[in-house]
Amino acid sequence: MRPLRRRFRGMRCCPAEAATFSRARFSTEGRFTAFDGKLNFEPQAPEHGVVTIQVSPGPISTGNAARDEHLRTADFFDAGKFPLAVFESTSLVQISGTTGKLTGSLSLHGAVRPITLDVTLQTPDLNADRLDFSARGTLKRSDYGMNSCMGIIGDEVTPNIEAEFDRDR
């Protein structure tokens, strides 16, 4: 049986669901608008699927131009020096018919660290031409050498991802 190959065509990220930087009483929401990726899997064995996603941190949008520019600097993403963040999956553990734990490596700001995301399939049929997923996880900025402003915004970042994958034609 030939595996179904799906090409990532688009990713919907709502401002409140892209990345949340938070501390006890402070949070900032933003979204990345430049990305690409690919999902390959067999519907009968989704745990053997592989996903790769590339995000350009340069065109981040938080609704505040001065903050966006600051996030592009060496204090945070250093988008000039590190133009891509890359996630590559290494395993998927299926929890239910629509949920799982997706583990992989995240390359960000010159460091590569493991990360696990809680994923939910939003499309009821794995054989559909378009699959919609939600994913959520937590990472520490300090693990990626992004130590600026820790006392103001904290260390934890919660990426929330909404993605659509369309079947290659």
Chimera marker file (.cmm) of the C-alpha trace (Angstrom):
<marker_set name="trace">
<marker id="1" x="0.000" y="0.000" z="0.000" r="1" g="1" b="0" radius="0.5"/>
<marker id="2" x="1.350" y="3.393" z="-0.991" r="1" g="1" b="0" radius="0.5"/>
<marker id="3" x="1.444" y="5.919" z="1.870" r="1" g="1" b="0" radius="0.5"/>
<marker id="4" x="-0.714" y="8.978" z="1.492" r="1" g="1" b="0" radius="0.5"/>
<marker id="5" x="1.461" y="12.029" z="1.211" r="1" g="1" b="0" radius="0.5"/>
<marker id="6" x="0.053" y="15.289" z="2.396" r="1" g="1" b="0" radius="0.5"/>
<marker id="7" x="1.610" y="18.626" z="1.699" r="1" g="1" b="0" radius="0.5"/>
<marker id="8" x="1.146" y="21.423" z="4.191" r="1" g="1" b="0" radius="0.5"/>
<marker id="9" x="-0.642" y="24.182" z="2.316" r="1" g="1" b="0" radius="0.5"/>
<marker id="10" x="-1.629" y="26.658" z="4.933" r="1" g="1" b="0" radius="0.5"/>
<marker id="11" x="-1.659" y="27.370" z="8.597" r="1" g="1" b="0" radius="0.5"/>
<marker id="12" x="-4.306" y="29.400" z="10.374" r="1" g="1" b="0" radius="0.5"/>
<marker id="13" x="-2.999" y="31.134" z="13.476" r="1" g="1" b="0" radius="0.5"/>
<marker id="14" x="-5.367" y="33.397" z="15.311" r="1" g="1" b="0" radius="0.5"/>
<marker id="15" x="-3.627" y="36.087" z="17.380" r="1" g="1" b="0" radius="0.5"/>
<marker id="16" x="-4.879" y="34.493" z="20.587" r="1" g="1" b="0" radius="0.5"/>
<marker id="17" x="-3.724" y="31.067" z="19.494" r="1" g="1" b="0" radius="0.5"/>
<marker id="18" x="-0.241" y="31.524" z="18.081" r="1" g="1" b="0" radius="0.5"/>
<marker id="19" x="2.200" y="32.005" z="20.945" r="1" g="1" b="0" radius="0.5"/>
<marker id="20" x="1.566" y="33.271" z="24.424" r="1" g="1" b="0" radius="0.5"/>
<marker id="21" x="4.436" y="34.642" z="26.514" r="1" g="1" b="0" radius="0.5"/>
<marker id="22" x="3.304" y="34.691" z="30.092" r="1" g="1" b="0" radius="0.5"/>
<marker id="23" x="4.197" y="35.395" z="33.662" r="1" g="1" b="0" radius="0.5"/>
<marker id="24" x="1.958" y="35.526" z="36.718" r="1" g="1" b="0" radius="0.5"/>
<marker id="25" x="-0.039" y="38.623" z="35.694" r="1" g="1" b="0" radius="0.5"/>
<marker id="26" x="1.319" y="39.416" z="32.248" r="1" g="1" b="0" radius="0.5"/>
<marker id="27" x="0.830" y="37.836" z="28.841" r="1" g="1" b="0" radius="0.5"/>
<marker id="28" x="1.402" y="38.868" z="25.253" r="1" g="1" b="0" radius="0.5"/>
<marker id="29" x="-0.167" y="37.161" z="22.306" r="1" g="1" b="0" radius="0.5"/>
<marker id="30" x="1.235" y="37.090" z="18.812" r="1" g="1" b="0" radius="0.5"/>
<marker id="31" x="1.222" y="35.184" z="15.573" r="1" g="1" b="0" radius="0.5"/>
<marker id="32" x="3.724" y="34.132" z="12.969" r="1" g="1" b="0" radius="0.5"/>
<marker id="33" x="2.649" y="34.761" z="9.384" r="1" g="1" b="0" radius="0.5"/>
<marker id="34" x="5.426" y="33.070" z="7.350" r="1" g="1" b="0" radius="0.5"/>
<marker id="35" x="5.616" y="29.270" z="7.541" r="1" g="1" b="0" radius="0.5"/>
<marker id="36" x="5.741" y="26.061" z="5.530" r="1" g="1" b="0" radius="0.5"/>
<marker id="37" x="5.611" y="22.408" z="6.338" r="1" g="1" b="0" radius="0.5"/>
<marker id="38" x="4.883" y="18.863" z="5.281" r="1" g="1" b="0" radius="0.5"/>
<marker id="39" x="2.962" y="15.952" z="6.764" r="1" g="1" b="0" radius="0.5"/>
<marker id="40" x="3.403" y="12.374" z="5.527" r="1" g="1" b="0" radius="0.5"/>
<marker id="41" x="1.365" y="9.532" z="6.990" r="1" g="1" b="0" radius="0.5"/>
<marker id="42" x="-0.875" y="6.533" z="6.388" r="1" g="1" b="0" radius="0.5"/>
<marker id="43" x="-4.392" y="6.946" z="7.824" r="1" g="1" b="0" radius="0.5"/>
<marker id="44" x="-4.283" y="3.329" z="9.057" r="1" g="1" b="0" radius="0.5"/>
<marker id="45" x="-1.096" y="4.061" z="11.073" r="1" g="1" b="0" radius="0.5"/>
<marker id="46" x="-0.974" y="7.764" z="11.985" r="1" g="1" b="0" radius="0.5"/>
<marker id="47" x="1.604" y="7.048" z="14.701" r="1" g="1" b="0" radius="0.5"/>
<marker id="48" x="4.125" y="6.455" z="11.897" r="1" g="1" b="0" radius="0.5"/>
<marker id="49" x="3.514" y="9.897" z="10.409" r="1" g="1" b="0" radius="0.5"/>
<marker id="50" x="6.184" y="12.546" z="10.103" r="1" g="1" b="0" radius="0.5"/>
<marker id="51" x="5.663" y="16.302" z="10.241" r="1" g="1" b="0" radius="0.5"/>
<marker id="52" x="8.148" y="19.078" z="9.571" r="1" g="1" b="0" radius="0.5"/>
<marker id="53" x="7.247" y="22.728" z="10.018" r="1" g="1" b="0" radius="0.5"/>
<marker id="54" x="9.390" y="25.795" z="9.326" r="1" g="1" b="0" radius="0.5"/>
<marker id="55" x="8.423" y="29.179" z="10.750" r="1" g="1" b="0" radius="0.5"/>
<marker id="56" x="10.076" y="32.487" z="10.019" r="1" g="1" b="0" radius="0.5"/>
<marker id="57" x="10.054" y="34.554" z="13.230" r="1" g="1" b="0" radius="0.5"/>
<marker id="58" x="10.736" y="37.802" z="11.338" r="1" g="1" b="0" radius="0.5"/>
<marker id="59" x="7.156" y="38.652" z="10.440" r="1" g="1" b="0" radius="0.5"/>
<marker id="60" x="5.776" y="38.169" z="13.955" r="1" g="1" b="0" radius="0.5"/>
<marker id="61" x="2.684" y="40.219" z="14.729" r="1" g="1" b="0" radius="0.5"/>
<marker id="62" x="1.474" y="41.133" z="18.216" r="1" g="1" b="0" radius="0.5"/>
<marker id="63" x="-0.550" y="44.198" z="17.284" r="1" g="1" b="0" radius="0.5"/>
<marker id="64" x="2.168" y="46.532" z="18.580" r="1" g="1" b="0" radius="0.5"/>
<marker id="65" x="4.773" y="47.584" z="15.978" r="1" g="1" b="0" radius="0.5"/>
<marker id="66" x="7.415" y="48.602" z="18.541" r="1" g="1" b="0" radius="0.5"/>
<marker id="67" x="7.075" y="45.287" z="20.404" r="1" g="1" b="0" radius="0.5"/>
<marker id="68" x="7.181" y="43.352" z="17.109" r="1" g="1" b="0" radius="0.5"/>
<marker id="69" x="10.432" y="45.084" z="16.172" r="1" g="1" b="0" radius="0.5"/>
<marker id="70" x="11.900" y="44.344" z="19.615" r="1" g="1" b="0" radius="0.5"/>
<marker id="71" x="10.949" y="40.658" z="19.263" r="1" g="1" b="0" radius="0.5"/>
<marker id="72" x="12.922" y="40.519" z="15.988" r="1" g="1" b="0" radius="0.5"/>
<marker id="73" x="16.133" y="41.736" z="17.697" r="1" g="1" b="0" radius="0.5"/>
<marker id="74" x="18.903" y="39.774" z="19.429" r="1" g="1" b="0" radius="0.5"/>
<marker id="75" x="16.996" y="40.200" z="22.724" r="1" g="1" b="0" radius="0.5"/>
<marker id="76" x="14.479" y="37.639" z="21.497" r="1" g="1" b="0" radius="0.5"/>
<marker id="77" x="14.274" y="35.847" z="18.110" r="1" g="1" b="0" radius="0.5"/>
<marker id="78" x="17.298" y="37.535" z="16.485" r="1" g="1" b="0" radius="0.5"/>
<marker id="79" x="15.519" y="37.013" z="13.168" r="1" g="1" b="0" radius="0.5"/>
<marker id="80" x="18.432" y="38.346" z="11.121" r="1" g="1" b="0" radius="0.5"/>
<marker id="81" x="20.808" y="35.722" z="12.500" r="1" g="1" b="0" radius="0.5"/>
<marker id="82" x="18.239" y="32.903" z="12.921" r="1" g="1" b="0" radius="0.5"/>
<marker id="83" x="15.713" y="33.319" z="10.085" r="1" g="1" b="0" radius="0.5"/>
<marker id="84" x="13.954" y="29.966" z="10.675" r="1" g="1" b="0" radius="0.5"/>
<marker id="85" x="12.559" y="27.967" z="13.555" r="1" g="1" b="0" radius="0.5"/>
<marker id="86" x="12.104" y="24.311" z="12.602" r="1" g="1" b="0" radius="0.5"/>
<marker id="87" x="10.059" y="21.560" z="14.232" r="1" g="1" b="0" radius="0.5"/>
<marker id="88" x="10.699" y="17.963" z="13.142" r="1" g="1" b="0" radius="0.5"/>
<marker id="89" x="8.623" y="15.203" z="14.678" r="1" g="1" b="0" radius="0.5"/>
<marker id="90" x="10.204" y="12.024" z="16.033" r="1" g="1" b="0" radius="0.5"/>
<marker id="91" x="7.132" y="10.195" z="17.389" r="1" g="1" b="0" radius="0.5"/>
<marker id="92" x="3.391" y="10.348" z="17.821" r="1" g="1" b="0" radius="0.5"/>
<marker id="93" x="1.647" y="8.509" z="20.630" r="1" g="1" b="0" radius="0.5"/>
<marker id="94" x="-2.049" y="8.204" z="19.885" r="1" g="1" b="0" radius="0.5"/>
<marker id="95" x="-4.169" y="8.831" z="23.016" r="1" g="1" b="0" radius="0.5"/>
<marker id="96" x="-7.592" y="8.514" z="21.381" r="1" g="1" b="0" radius="0.5"/>
<marker id="97" x="-9.031" y="8.556" z="17.890" r="1" g="1" b="0" radius="0.5"/>
<marker id="98" x="-8.491" y="12.327" z="17.693" r="1" g="1" b="0" radius="0.5"/>
<marker id="99" x="-5.772" y="13.166" z="20.234" r="1" g="1" b="0" radius="0.5"/>
<marker id="100" x="-2.120" y="12.379" z="20.755" r="1" g="1" b="0" radius="0.5"/>
<marker id="101" x="1.292" y="13.460" z="21.984" r="1" g="1" b="0" radius="0.5"/>
<marker id="102" x="3.577" y="14.632" z="19.182" r="1" g="1" b="0" radius="0.5"/>
<marker id="103" x="7.242" y="14.681" z="20.156" r="1" g="1" b="0" radius="0.5"/>
<marker id="104" x="10.036" y="16.167" z="18.119" r="1" g="1" b="0" radius="0.5"/>
<marker id="105" x="12.920" y="18.567" z="18.074" r="1" g="1" b="0" radius="0.5"/>
<marker id="106" x="12.540" y="22.328" z="17.899" r="1" g="1" b="0" radius="0.5"/>
<marker id="107" x="15.413" y="24.296" z="16.434" r="1" g="1" b="0" radius="0.5"/>
<marker id="108" x="15.077" y="27.895" z="17.609" r="1" g="1" b="0" radius="0.5"/>
<marker id="109" x="17.560" y="30.696" z="18.110" r="1" g="1" b="0" radius="0.5"/>
<marker id="110" x="20.516" y="28.397" z="17.348" r="1" g="1" b="0" radius="0.5"/>
<marker id="111" x="19.559" y="25.682" z="19.867" r="1" g="1" b="0" radius="0.5"/>
<marker id="112" x="17.827" y="22.356" z="19.323" r="1" g="1" b="0" radius="0.5"/>
<marker id="113" x="15.708" y="20.928" z="22.137" r="1" g="1" b="0" radius="0.5"/>
<marker id="114" x="13.023" y="18.243" z="22.421" r="1" g="1" b="0" radius="0.5"/>
<marker id="115" x="9.421" y="19.334" z="22.772" r="1" g="1" b="0" radius="0.5"/>
<marker id="116" x="6.129" y="17.465" z="23.138" r="1" g="1" b="0" radius="0.5"/>
<marker id="117" x="2.887" y="18.919" z="21.843" r="1" g="1" b="0" radius="0.5"/>
<marker id="118" x="-0.649" y="17.854" z="22.680" r="1" g="1" b="0" radius="0.5"/>
<marker id="119" x="-2.317" y="17.443" z="19.287" r="1" g="1" b="0" radius="0.5"/>
<marker id="120" x="-5.971" y="17.179" z="18.374" r="1" g="1" b="0" radius="0.5"/>
<marker id="121" x="-7.309" y="16.180" z="14.987" r="1" g="1" b="0" radius="0.5"/>
<marker id="122" x="-10.198" y="18.510" z="14.153" r="1" g="1" b="0" radius="0.5"/>
<marker id="123" x="-11.158" y="16.642" z="10.959" r="1" g="1" b="0" radius="0.5"/>
<marker id="124" x="-13.227" y="13.492" z="11.607" r="1" g="1" b="0" radius="0.5"/>
<marker id="125" x="-12.036" y="11.590" z="8.512" r="1" g="1" b="0" radius="0.5"/>
<marker id="126" x="-8.320" y="10.802" z="8.112" r="1" g="1" b="0" radius="0.5"/>
<marker id="127" x="-8.946" y="10.155" z="4.393" r="1" g="1" b="0" radius="0.5"/>
<marker id="128" x="-10.259" y="13.686" z="3.786" r="1" g="1" b="0" radius="0.5"/>
<marker id="129" x="-8.468" y="15.969" z="1.331" r="1" g="1" b="0" radius="0.5"/>
<marker id="130" x="-7.833" y="18.477" z="4.133" r="1" g="1" b="0" radius="0.5"/>
<marker id="131" x="-6.844" y="17.718" z="7.714" r="1" g="1" b="0" radius="0.5"/>
<marker id="132" x="-7.155" y="20.327" z="10.455" r="1" g="1" b="0" radius="0.5"/>
<marker id="133" x="-5.084" y="20.003" z="13.636" r="1" g="1" b="0" radius="0.5"/>
<marker id="134" x="-4.632" y="21.918" z="16.859" r="1" g="1" b="0" radius="0.5"/>
<marker id="135" x="-1.439" y="21.591" z="18.896" r="1" g="1" b="0" radius="0.5"/>
<marker id="136" x="-0.329" y="23.057" z="22.200" r="1" g="1" b="0" radius="0.5"/>
<marker id="137" x="2.819" y="22.793" z="24.269" r="1" g="1" b="0" radius="0.5"/>
<marker id="138" x="5.096" y="24.659" z="26.632" r="1" g="1" b="0" radius="0.5"/>
<marker id="139" x="8.742" y="25.627" z="26.285" r="1" g="1" b="0" radius="0.5"/>
<marker id="140" x="11.248" y="27.702" z="28.200" r="1" g="1" b="0" radius="0.5"/>
<marker id="141" x="12.852" y="30.620" z="26.387" r="1" g="1" b="0" radius="0.5"/>
<marker id="142" x="16.020" y="30.090" z="28.431" r="1" g="1" b="0" radius="0.5"/>
<marker id="143" x="16.454" y="26.621" z="26.877" r="1" g="1" b="0" radius="0.5"/>
<marker id="144" x="16.975" y="28.432" z="23.573" r="1" g="1" b="0" radius="0.5"/>
<marker id="145" x="19.250" y="31.177" z="24.878" r="1" g="1" b="0" radius="0.5"/>
<marker id="146" x="16.476" y="33.776" z="24.871" r="1" g="1" b="0" radius="0.5"/>
<marker id="147" x="17.104" y="35.228" z="28.338" r="1" g="1" b="0" radius="0.5"/>
<marker id="148" x="16.200" y="38.876" z="27.872" r="1" g="1" b="0" radius="0.5"/>
<marker id="149" x="13.493" y="40.465" z="30.060" r="1" g="1" b="0" radius="0.5"/>
<marker id="150" x="12.972" y="37.375" z="32.251" r="1" g="1" b="0" radius="0.5"/>
<marker id="151" x="11.853" y="39.504" z="35.191" r="1" g="1" b="0" radius="0.5"/>
<marker id="152" x="9.224" y="41.205" z="33.054" r="1" g="1" b="0" radius="0.5"/>
<marker id="153" x="7.742" y="38.474" z="30.869" r="1" g="1" b="0" radius="0.5"/>
<marker id="154" x="8.976" y="35.239" z="32.407" r="1" g="1" b="0" radius="0.5"/>
<marker id="155" x="10.476" y="32.145" z="30.854" r="1" g="1" b="0" radius="0.5"/>
<marker id="156" x="7.536" y="30.015" z="29.737" r="1" g="1" b="0" radius="0.5"/>
<marker id="157" x="6.054" y="30.264" z="26.259" r="1" g="1" b="0" radius="0.5"/>
<marker id="158" x="2.908" y="28.436" z="25.231" r="1" g="1" b="0" radius="0.5"/>
<marker id="159" x="2.744" y="27.845" z="21.485" r="1" g="1" b="0" radius="0.5"/>
<marker id="160" x="-0.808" y="27.203" z="20.301" r="1" g="1" b="0" radius="0.5"/>
<marker id="161" x="-0.974" y="26.039" z="16.709" r="1" g="1" b="0" radius="0.5"/>
<marker id="162" x="-3.858" y="25.700" z="14.279" r="1" g="1" b="0" radius="0.5"/>
<marker id="163" x="-2.801" y="23.961" z="11.069" r="1" g="1" b="0" radius="0.5"/>
<marker id="164" x="-4.428" y="22.782" z="7.852" r="1" g="1" b="0" radius="0.5"/>
<marker id="165" x="-2.770" y="20.122" z="5.723" r="1" g="1" b="0" radius="0.5"/>
<marker id="166" x="-4.054" y="19.586" z="2.161" r="1" g="1" b="0" radius="0.5"/>
<marker id="167" x="-3.445" y="16.415" z="0.176" r="1" g="1" b="0" radius="0.5"/>
<marker id="168" x="-0.805" y="16.724" z="-2.555" r="1" g="1" b="0" radius="0.5"/>
<marker id="169" x="-2.306" y="16.480" z="-6.003" r="1" g="1" b="0" radius="0.5"/>
<link id1="1" id2="2" r="1" g="1" b="0" radius="0.2"/>
<link id1="2" id2="3" r="1" g="1" b="0" radius="0.2"/>
<link id1="3" id2="4" r="1" g="1" b="0" radius="0.2"/>
<link id1="4" id2="5" r="1" g="1" b="0" radius="0.2"/>
<link id1="5" id2="6" r="1" g="1" b="0" radius="0.2"/>
<link id1="6" id2="7" r="1" g="1" b="0" radius="0.2"/>
<link id1="7" id2="8" r="1" g="1" b="0" radius="0.2"/>
<link id1="8" id2="9" r="1" g="1" b="0" radius="0.2"/>
<link id1="9" id2="10" r="1" g="1" b="0" radius="0.2"/>
<link id1="10" id2="11" r="1" g="1" b="0" radius="0.2"/>
<link id1="11" id2="12" r="1" g="1" b="0" radius="0.2"/>
<link id1="12" id2="13" r="1" g="1" b="0" radius="0.2"/>
<link id1="13" id2="14" r="1" g="1" b="0" radius="0.2"/>
<link id1="14" id2="15" r="1" g="1" b="0" radius="0.2"/>
<link id1="15" id2="16" r="1" g="1" b="0" radius="0.2"/>
<link id1="16" id2="17" r="1" g="1" b="0" radius="0.2"/>
<link id1="17" id2="18" r="1" g="1" b="0" radius="0.2"/>
<link id1="18" id2="19" r="1" g="1" b="0" radius="0.2"/>
<link id1="19" id2="20" r="1" g="1" b="0" radius="0.2"/>
<link id1="20" id2="21" r="1" g="1" b="0" radius="0.2"/>
<link id1="21" id2="22" r="1" g="1" b="0" radius="0.2"/>
<link id1="22" id2="23" r="1" g="1" b="0" radius="0.2"/>
<link id1="23" id2="24" r="1" g="1" b="0" radius="0.2"/>
<link id1="24" id2="25" r="1" g="1" b="0" radius="0.2"/>
<link id1="25" id2="26" r="1" g="1" b="0" radius="0.2"/>
<link id1="26" id2="27" r="1" g="1" b="0" radius="0.2"/>
<link id1="27" id2="28" r="1" g="1" b="0" radius="0.2"/>
<link id1="28" id2="29" r="1" g="1" b="0" radius="0.2"/>
<link id1="29" id2="30" r="1" g="1" b="0" radius="0.2"/>
<link id1="30" id2="31" r="1" g="1" b="0" radius="0.2"/>
<link id1="31" id2="32" r="1" g="1" b="0" radius="0.2"/>
<link id1="32" id2="33" r="1" g="1" b="0" radius="0.2"/>
<link id1="33" id2="34" r="1" g="1" b="0" radius="0.2"/>
<link id1="34" id2="35" r="1" g="1" b="0" radius="0.2"/>
<link id1="35" id2="36" r="1" g="1" b="0" radius="0.2"/>
<link id1="36" id2="37" r="1" g="1" b="0" radius="0.2"/>
<link id1="37" id2="38" r="1" g="1" b="0" radius="0.2"/>
<link id1="38" id2="39" r="1" g="1" b="0" radius="0.2"/>
<link id1="39" id2="40" r="1" g="1" b="0" radius="0.2"/>
<link id1="40" id2="41" r="1" g="1" b="0" radius="0.2"/>
<link id1="41" id2="42" r="1" g="1" b="0" radius="0.2"/>
<link id1="42" id2="43" r="1" g="1" b="0" radius="0.2"/>
<link id1="43" id2="44" r="1" g="1" b="0" radius="0.2"/>
<link id1="44" id2="45" r="1" g="1" b="0" radius="0.2"/>
<link id1="45" id2="46" r="1" g="1" b="0" radius="0.2"/>
<link id1="46" id2="47" r="1" g="1" b="0" radius="0.2"/>
<link id1="47" id2="48" r="1" g="1" b="0" radius="0.2"/>
<link id1="48" id2="49" r="1" g="1" b="0" radius="0.2"/>
<link id1="49" id2="50" r="1" g="1" b="0" radius="0.2"/>
<link id1="50" id2="51" r="1" g="1" b="0" radius="0.2"/>
<link id1="51" id2="52" r="1" g="1" b="0" radius="0.2"/>
<link id1="52" id2="53" r="1" g="1" b="0" radius="0.2"/>
<link id1="53" id2="54" r="1" g="1" b="0" radius="0.2"/>
<link id1="54" id2="55" r="1" g="1" b="0" radius="0.2"/>
<link id1="55" id2="56" r="1" g="1" b="0" radius="0.2"/>
<link id1="56" id2="57" r="1" g="1" b="0" radius="0.2"/>
<link id1="57" id2="58" r="1" g="1" b="0" radius="0.2"/>
<link id1="58" id2="59" r="1" g="1" b="0" radius="0.2"/>
<link id1="59" id2="60" r="1" g="1" b="0" radius="0.2"/>
<link id1="60" id2="61" r="1" g="1" b="0" radius="0.2"/>
<link id1="61" id2="62" r="1" g="1" b="0" radius="0.2"/>
<link id1="62" id2="63" r="1" g="1" b="0" radius="0.2"/>
<link id1="63" id2="64" r="1" g="1" b="0" radius="0.2"/>
<link id1="64" id2="65" r="1" g="1" b="0" radius="0.2"/>
<link id1="65" id2="66" r="1" g="1" b="0" radius="0.2"/>
<link id1="66" id2="67" r="1" g="1" b="0" radius="0.2"/>
<link id1="67" id2="68" r="1" g="1" b="0" radius="0.2"/>
<link id1="68" id2="69" r="1" g="1" b="0" radius="0.2"/>
<link id1="69" id2="70" r="1" g="1" b="0" radius="0.2"/>
<link id1="70" id2="71" r="1" g="1" b="0" radius="0.2"/>
<link id1="71" id2="72" r="1" g="1" b="0" radius="0.2"/>
<link id1="72" id2="73" r="1" g="1" b="0" radius="0.2"/>
<link id1="73" id2="74" r="1" g="1" b="0" radius="0.2"/>
<link id1="74" id2="75" r="1" g="1" b="0" radius="0.2"/>
<link id1="75" id2="76" r="1" g="1" b="0" radius="0.2"/>
<link id1="76" id2="77" r="1" g="1" b="0" radius="0.2"/>
<link id1="77" id2="78" r="1" g="1" b="0" radius="0.2"/>
<link id1="78" id2="79" r="1" g="1" b="0" radius="0.2"/>
<link id1="79" id2="80" r="1" g="1" b="0" radius="0.2"/>
<link id1="80" id2="81" r="1" g="1" b="0" radius="0.2"/>
<link id1="81" id2="82" r="1" g="1" b="0" radius="0.2"/>
<link id1="82" id2="83" r="1" g="1" b="0" radius="0.2"/>
<link id1="83" id2="84" r="1" g="1" b="0" radius="0.2"/>
<link id1="84" id2="85" r="1" g="1" b="0" radius="0.2"/>
<link id1="85" id2="86" r="1" g="1" b="0" radius="0.2"/>
<link id1="86" id2="87" r="1" g="1" b="0" radius="0.2"/>
<link id1="87" id2="88" r="1" g="1" b="0" radius="0.2"/>
<link id1="88" id2="89" r="1" g="1" b="0" radius="0.2"/>
<link id1="89" id2="90" r="1" g="1" b="0" radius="0.2"/>
<link id1="90" id2="91" r="1" g="1" b="0" radius="0.2"/>
<link id1="91" id2="92" r="1" g="1" b="0" radius="0.2"/>
<link id1="92" id2="93" r="1" g="1" b="0" radius="0.2"/>
<link id1="93" id2="94" r="1" g="1" b="0" radius="0.2"/>
<link id1="94" id2="95" r="1" g="1" b="0" radius="0.2"/>
<link id1="95" id2="96" r="1" g="1" b="0" radius="0.2"/>
<link id1="96" id2="97" r="1" g="1" b="0" radius="0.2"/>
<link id1="97" id2="98" r="1" g="1" b="0" radius="0.2"/>
<link id1="98" id2="99" r="1" g="1" b="0" radius="0.2"/>
<link id1="99" id2="100" r="1" g="1" b="0" radius="0.2"/>
<link id1="100" id2="101" r="1" g="1" b="0" radius="0.2"/>
<link id1="101" id2="102" r="1" g="1" b="0" radius="0.2"/>
<link id1="102" id2="103" r="1" g="1" b="0" radius="0.2"/>
<link id1="103" id2="104" r="1" g="1" b="0" radius="0.2"/>
<link id1="104" id2="105" r="1" g="1" b="0" radius="0.2"/>
<link id1="105" id2="106" r="1" g="1" b="0" radius="0.2"/>
<link id1="106" id2="107" r="1" g="1" b="0" radius="0.2"/>
<link id1="107" id2="108" r="1" g="1" b="0" radius="0.2"/>
<link id1="108" id2="109" r="1" g="1" b="0" radius="0.2"/>
<link id1="109" id2="110" r="1" g="1" b="0" radius="0.2"/>
<link id1="110" id2="111" r="1" g="1" b="0" radius="0.2"/>
<link id1="111" id2="112" r="1" g="1" b="0" radius="0.2"/>
<link id1="112" id2="113" r="1" g="1" b="0" radius="0.2"/>
<link id1="113" id2="114" r="1" g="1" b="0" radius="0.2"/>
<link id1="114" id2="115" r="1" g="1" b="0" radius="0.2"/>
<link id1="115" id2="116" r="1" g="1" b="0" radius="0.2"/>
<link id1="116" id2="117" r="1" g="1" b="0" radius="0.2"/>
<link id1="117" id2="118" r="1" g="1" b="0" radius="0.2"/>
<link id1="118" id2="119" r="1" g="1" b="0" radius="0.2"/>
<link id1="119" id2="120" r="1" g="1" b="0" radius="0.2"/>
<link id1="120" id2="121" r="1" g="1" b="0" radius="0.2"/>
<link id1="121" id2="122" r="1" g="1" b="0" radius="0.2"/>
<link id1="122" id2="123" r="1" g="1" b="0" radius="0.2"/>
<link id1="123" id2="124" r="1" g="1" b="0" radius="0.2"/>
<link id1="124" id2="125" r="1" g="1" b="0" radius="0.2"/>
<link id1="125" id2="126" r="1" g="1" b="0" radius="0.2"/>
<link id1="126" id2="127" r="1" g="1" b="0" radius="0.2"/>
<link id1="127" id2="128" r="1" g="1" b="0" radius="0.2"/>
<link id1="128" id2="129" r="1" g="1" b="0" radius="0.2"/>
<link id1="129" id2="130" r="1" g="1" b="0" radius="0.2"/>
<link id1="130" id2="131" r="1" g="1" b="0" radius="0.2"/>
<link id1="131" id2="132" r="1" g="1" b="0" radius="0.2"/>
<link id1="132" id2="133" r="1" g="1" b="0" radius="0.2"/>
<link id1="133" id2="134" r="1" g="1" b="0" radius="0.2"/>
<link id1="134" id2="135" r="1" g="1" b="0" radius="0.2"/>
<link id1="135" id2="136" r="1" g="1" b="0" radius="0.2"/>
<link id1="136" id2="137" r="1" g="1" b="0" radius="0.2"/>
<link id1="137" id2="138" r="1" g="1" b="0" radius="0.2"/>
<link id1="138" id2="139" r="1" g="1" b="0" radius="0.2"/>
<link id1="139" id2="140" r="1" g="1" b="0" radius="0.2"/>
<link id1="140" id2="141" r="1" g="1" b="0" radius="0.2"/>
<link id1="141" id2="142" r="1" g="1" b="0" radius="0.2"/>
<link id1="142" id2="143" r="1" g="1" b="0" radius="0.2"/>
<link id1="143" id2="144" r="1" g="1" b="0" radius="0.2"/>
<link id1="144" id2="145" r="1" g="1" b="0" radius="0.2"/>
<link id1="145" id2="146" r="1" g="1" b="0" radius="0.2"/>
<link id1="146" id2="147" r="1" g="1" b="0" radius="0.2"/>
<link id1="147" id2="148" r="1" g="1" b="0" radius="0.2"/>
<link id1="148" id2="149" r="1" g="1" b="0" radius="0.2"/>
<link id1="149" id2="150" r="1" g="1" b="0" radius="0.2"/>
<link id1="150" id2="151" r="1" g="1" b="0" radius="0.2"/>
<link id1="151" id2="152" r="1" g="1" b="0" radius="0.2"/>
<link id1="152" id2="153" r="1" g="1" b="0" radius="0.2"/>
<link id1="153" id2="154" r="1" g="1" b="0" radius="0.2"/>
<link id1="154" id2="155" r="1" g="1" b="0" radius="0.2"/>
<link id1="155" id2="156" r="1" g="1" b="0" radius="0.2"/>
<link id1="156" id2="157" r="1" g="1" b="0" radius="0.2"/>
<link id1="157" id2="158" r="1" g="1" b="0" radius="0.2"/>
<link id1="158" id2="159" r="1" g="1" b="0" radius="0.2"/>
<link id1="159" id2="160" r="1" g="1" b="0" radius="0.2"/>
<link id1="160" id2="161" r="1" g="1" b="0" radius="0.2"/>
<link id1="161" id2="162" r="1" g="1" b="0" radius="0.2"/>
<link id1="162" id2="163" r="1" g="1" b="0" radius="0.2"/>
<link id1="163" id2="164" r="1" g="1" b="0" radius="0.2"/>
<link id1="164" id2="165" r="1" g="1" b="0" radius="0.2"/>
<link id1="165" id2="166" r="1" g="1" b="0" radius="0.2"/>
<link id1="166" id2="167" r="1" g="1" b="0" radius="0.2"/>
<link id1="167" id2="168" r="1" g="1" b="0" radius="0.2"/>
<link id1="168" id2="169" r="1" g="1" b="0" radius="0.2"/>
</marker_set>
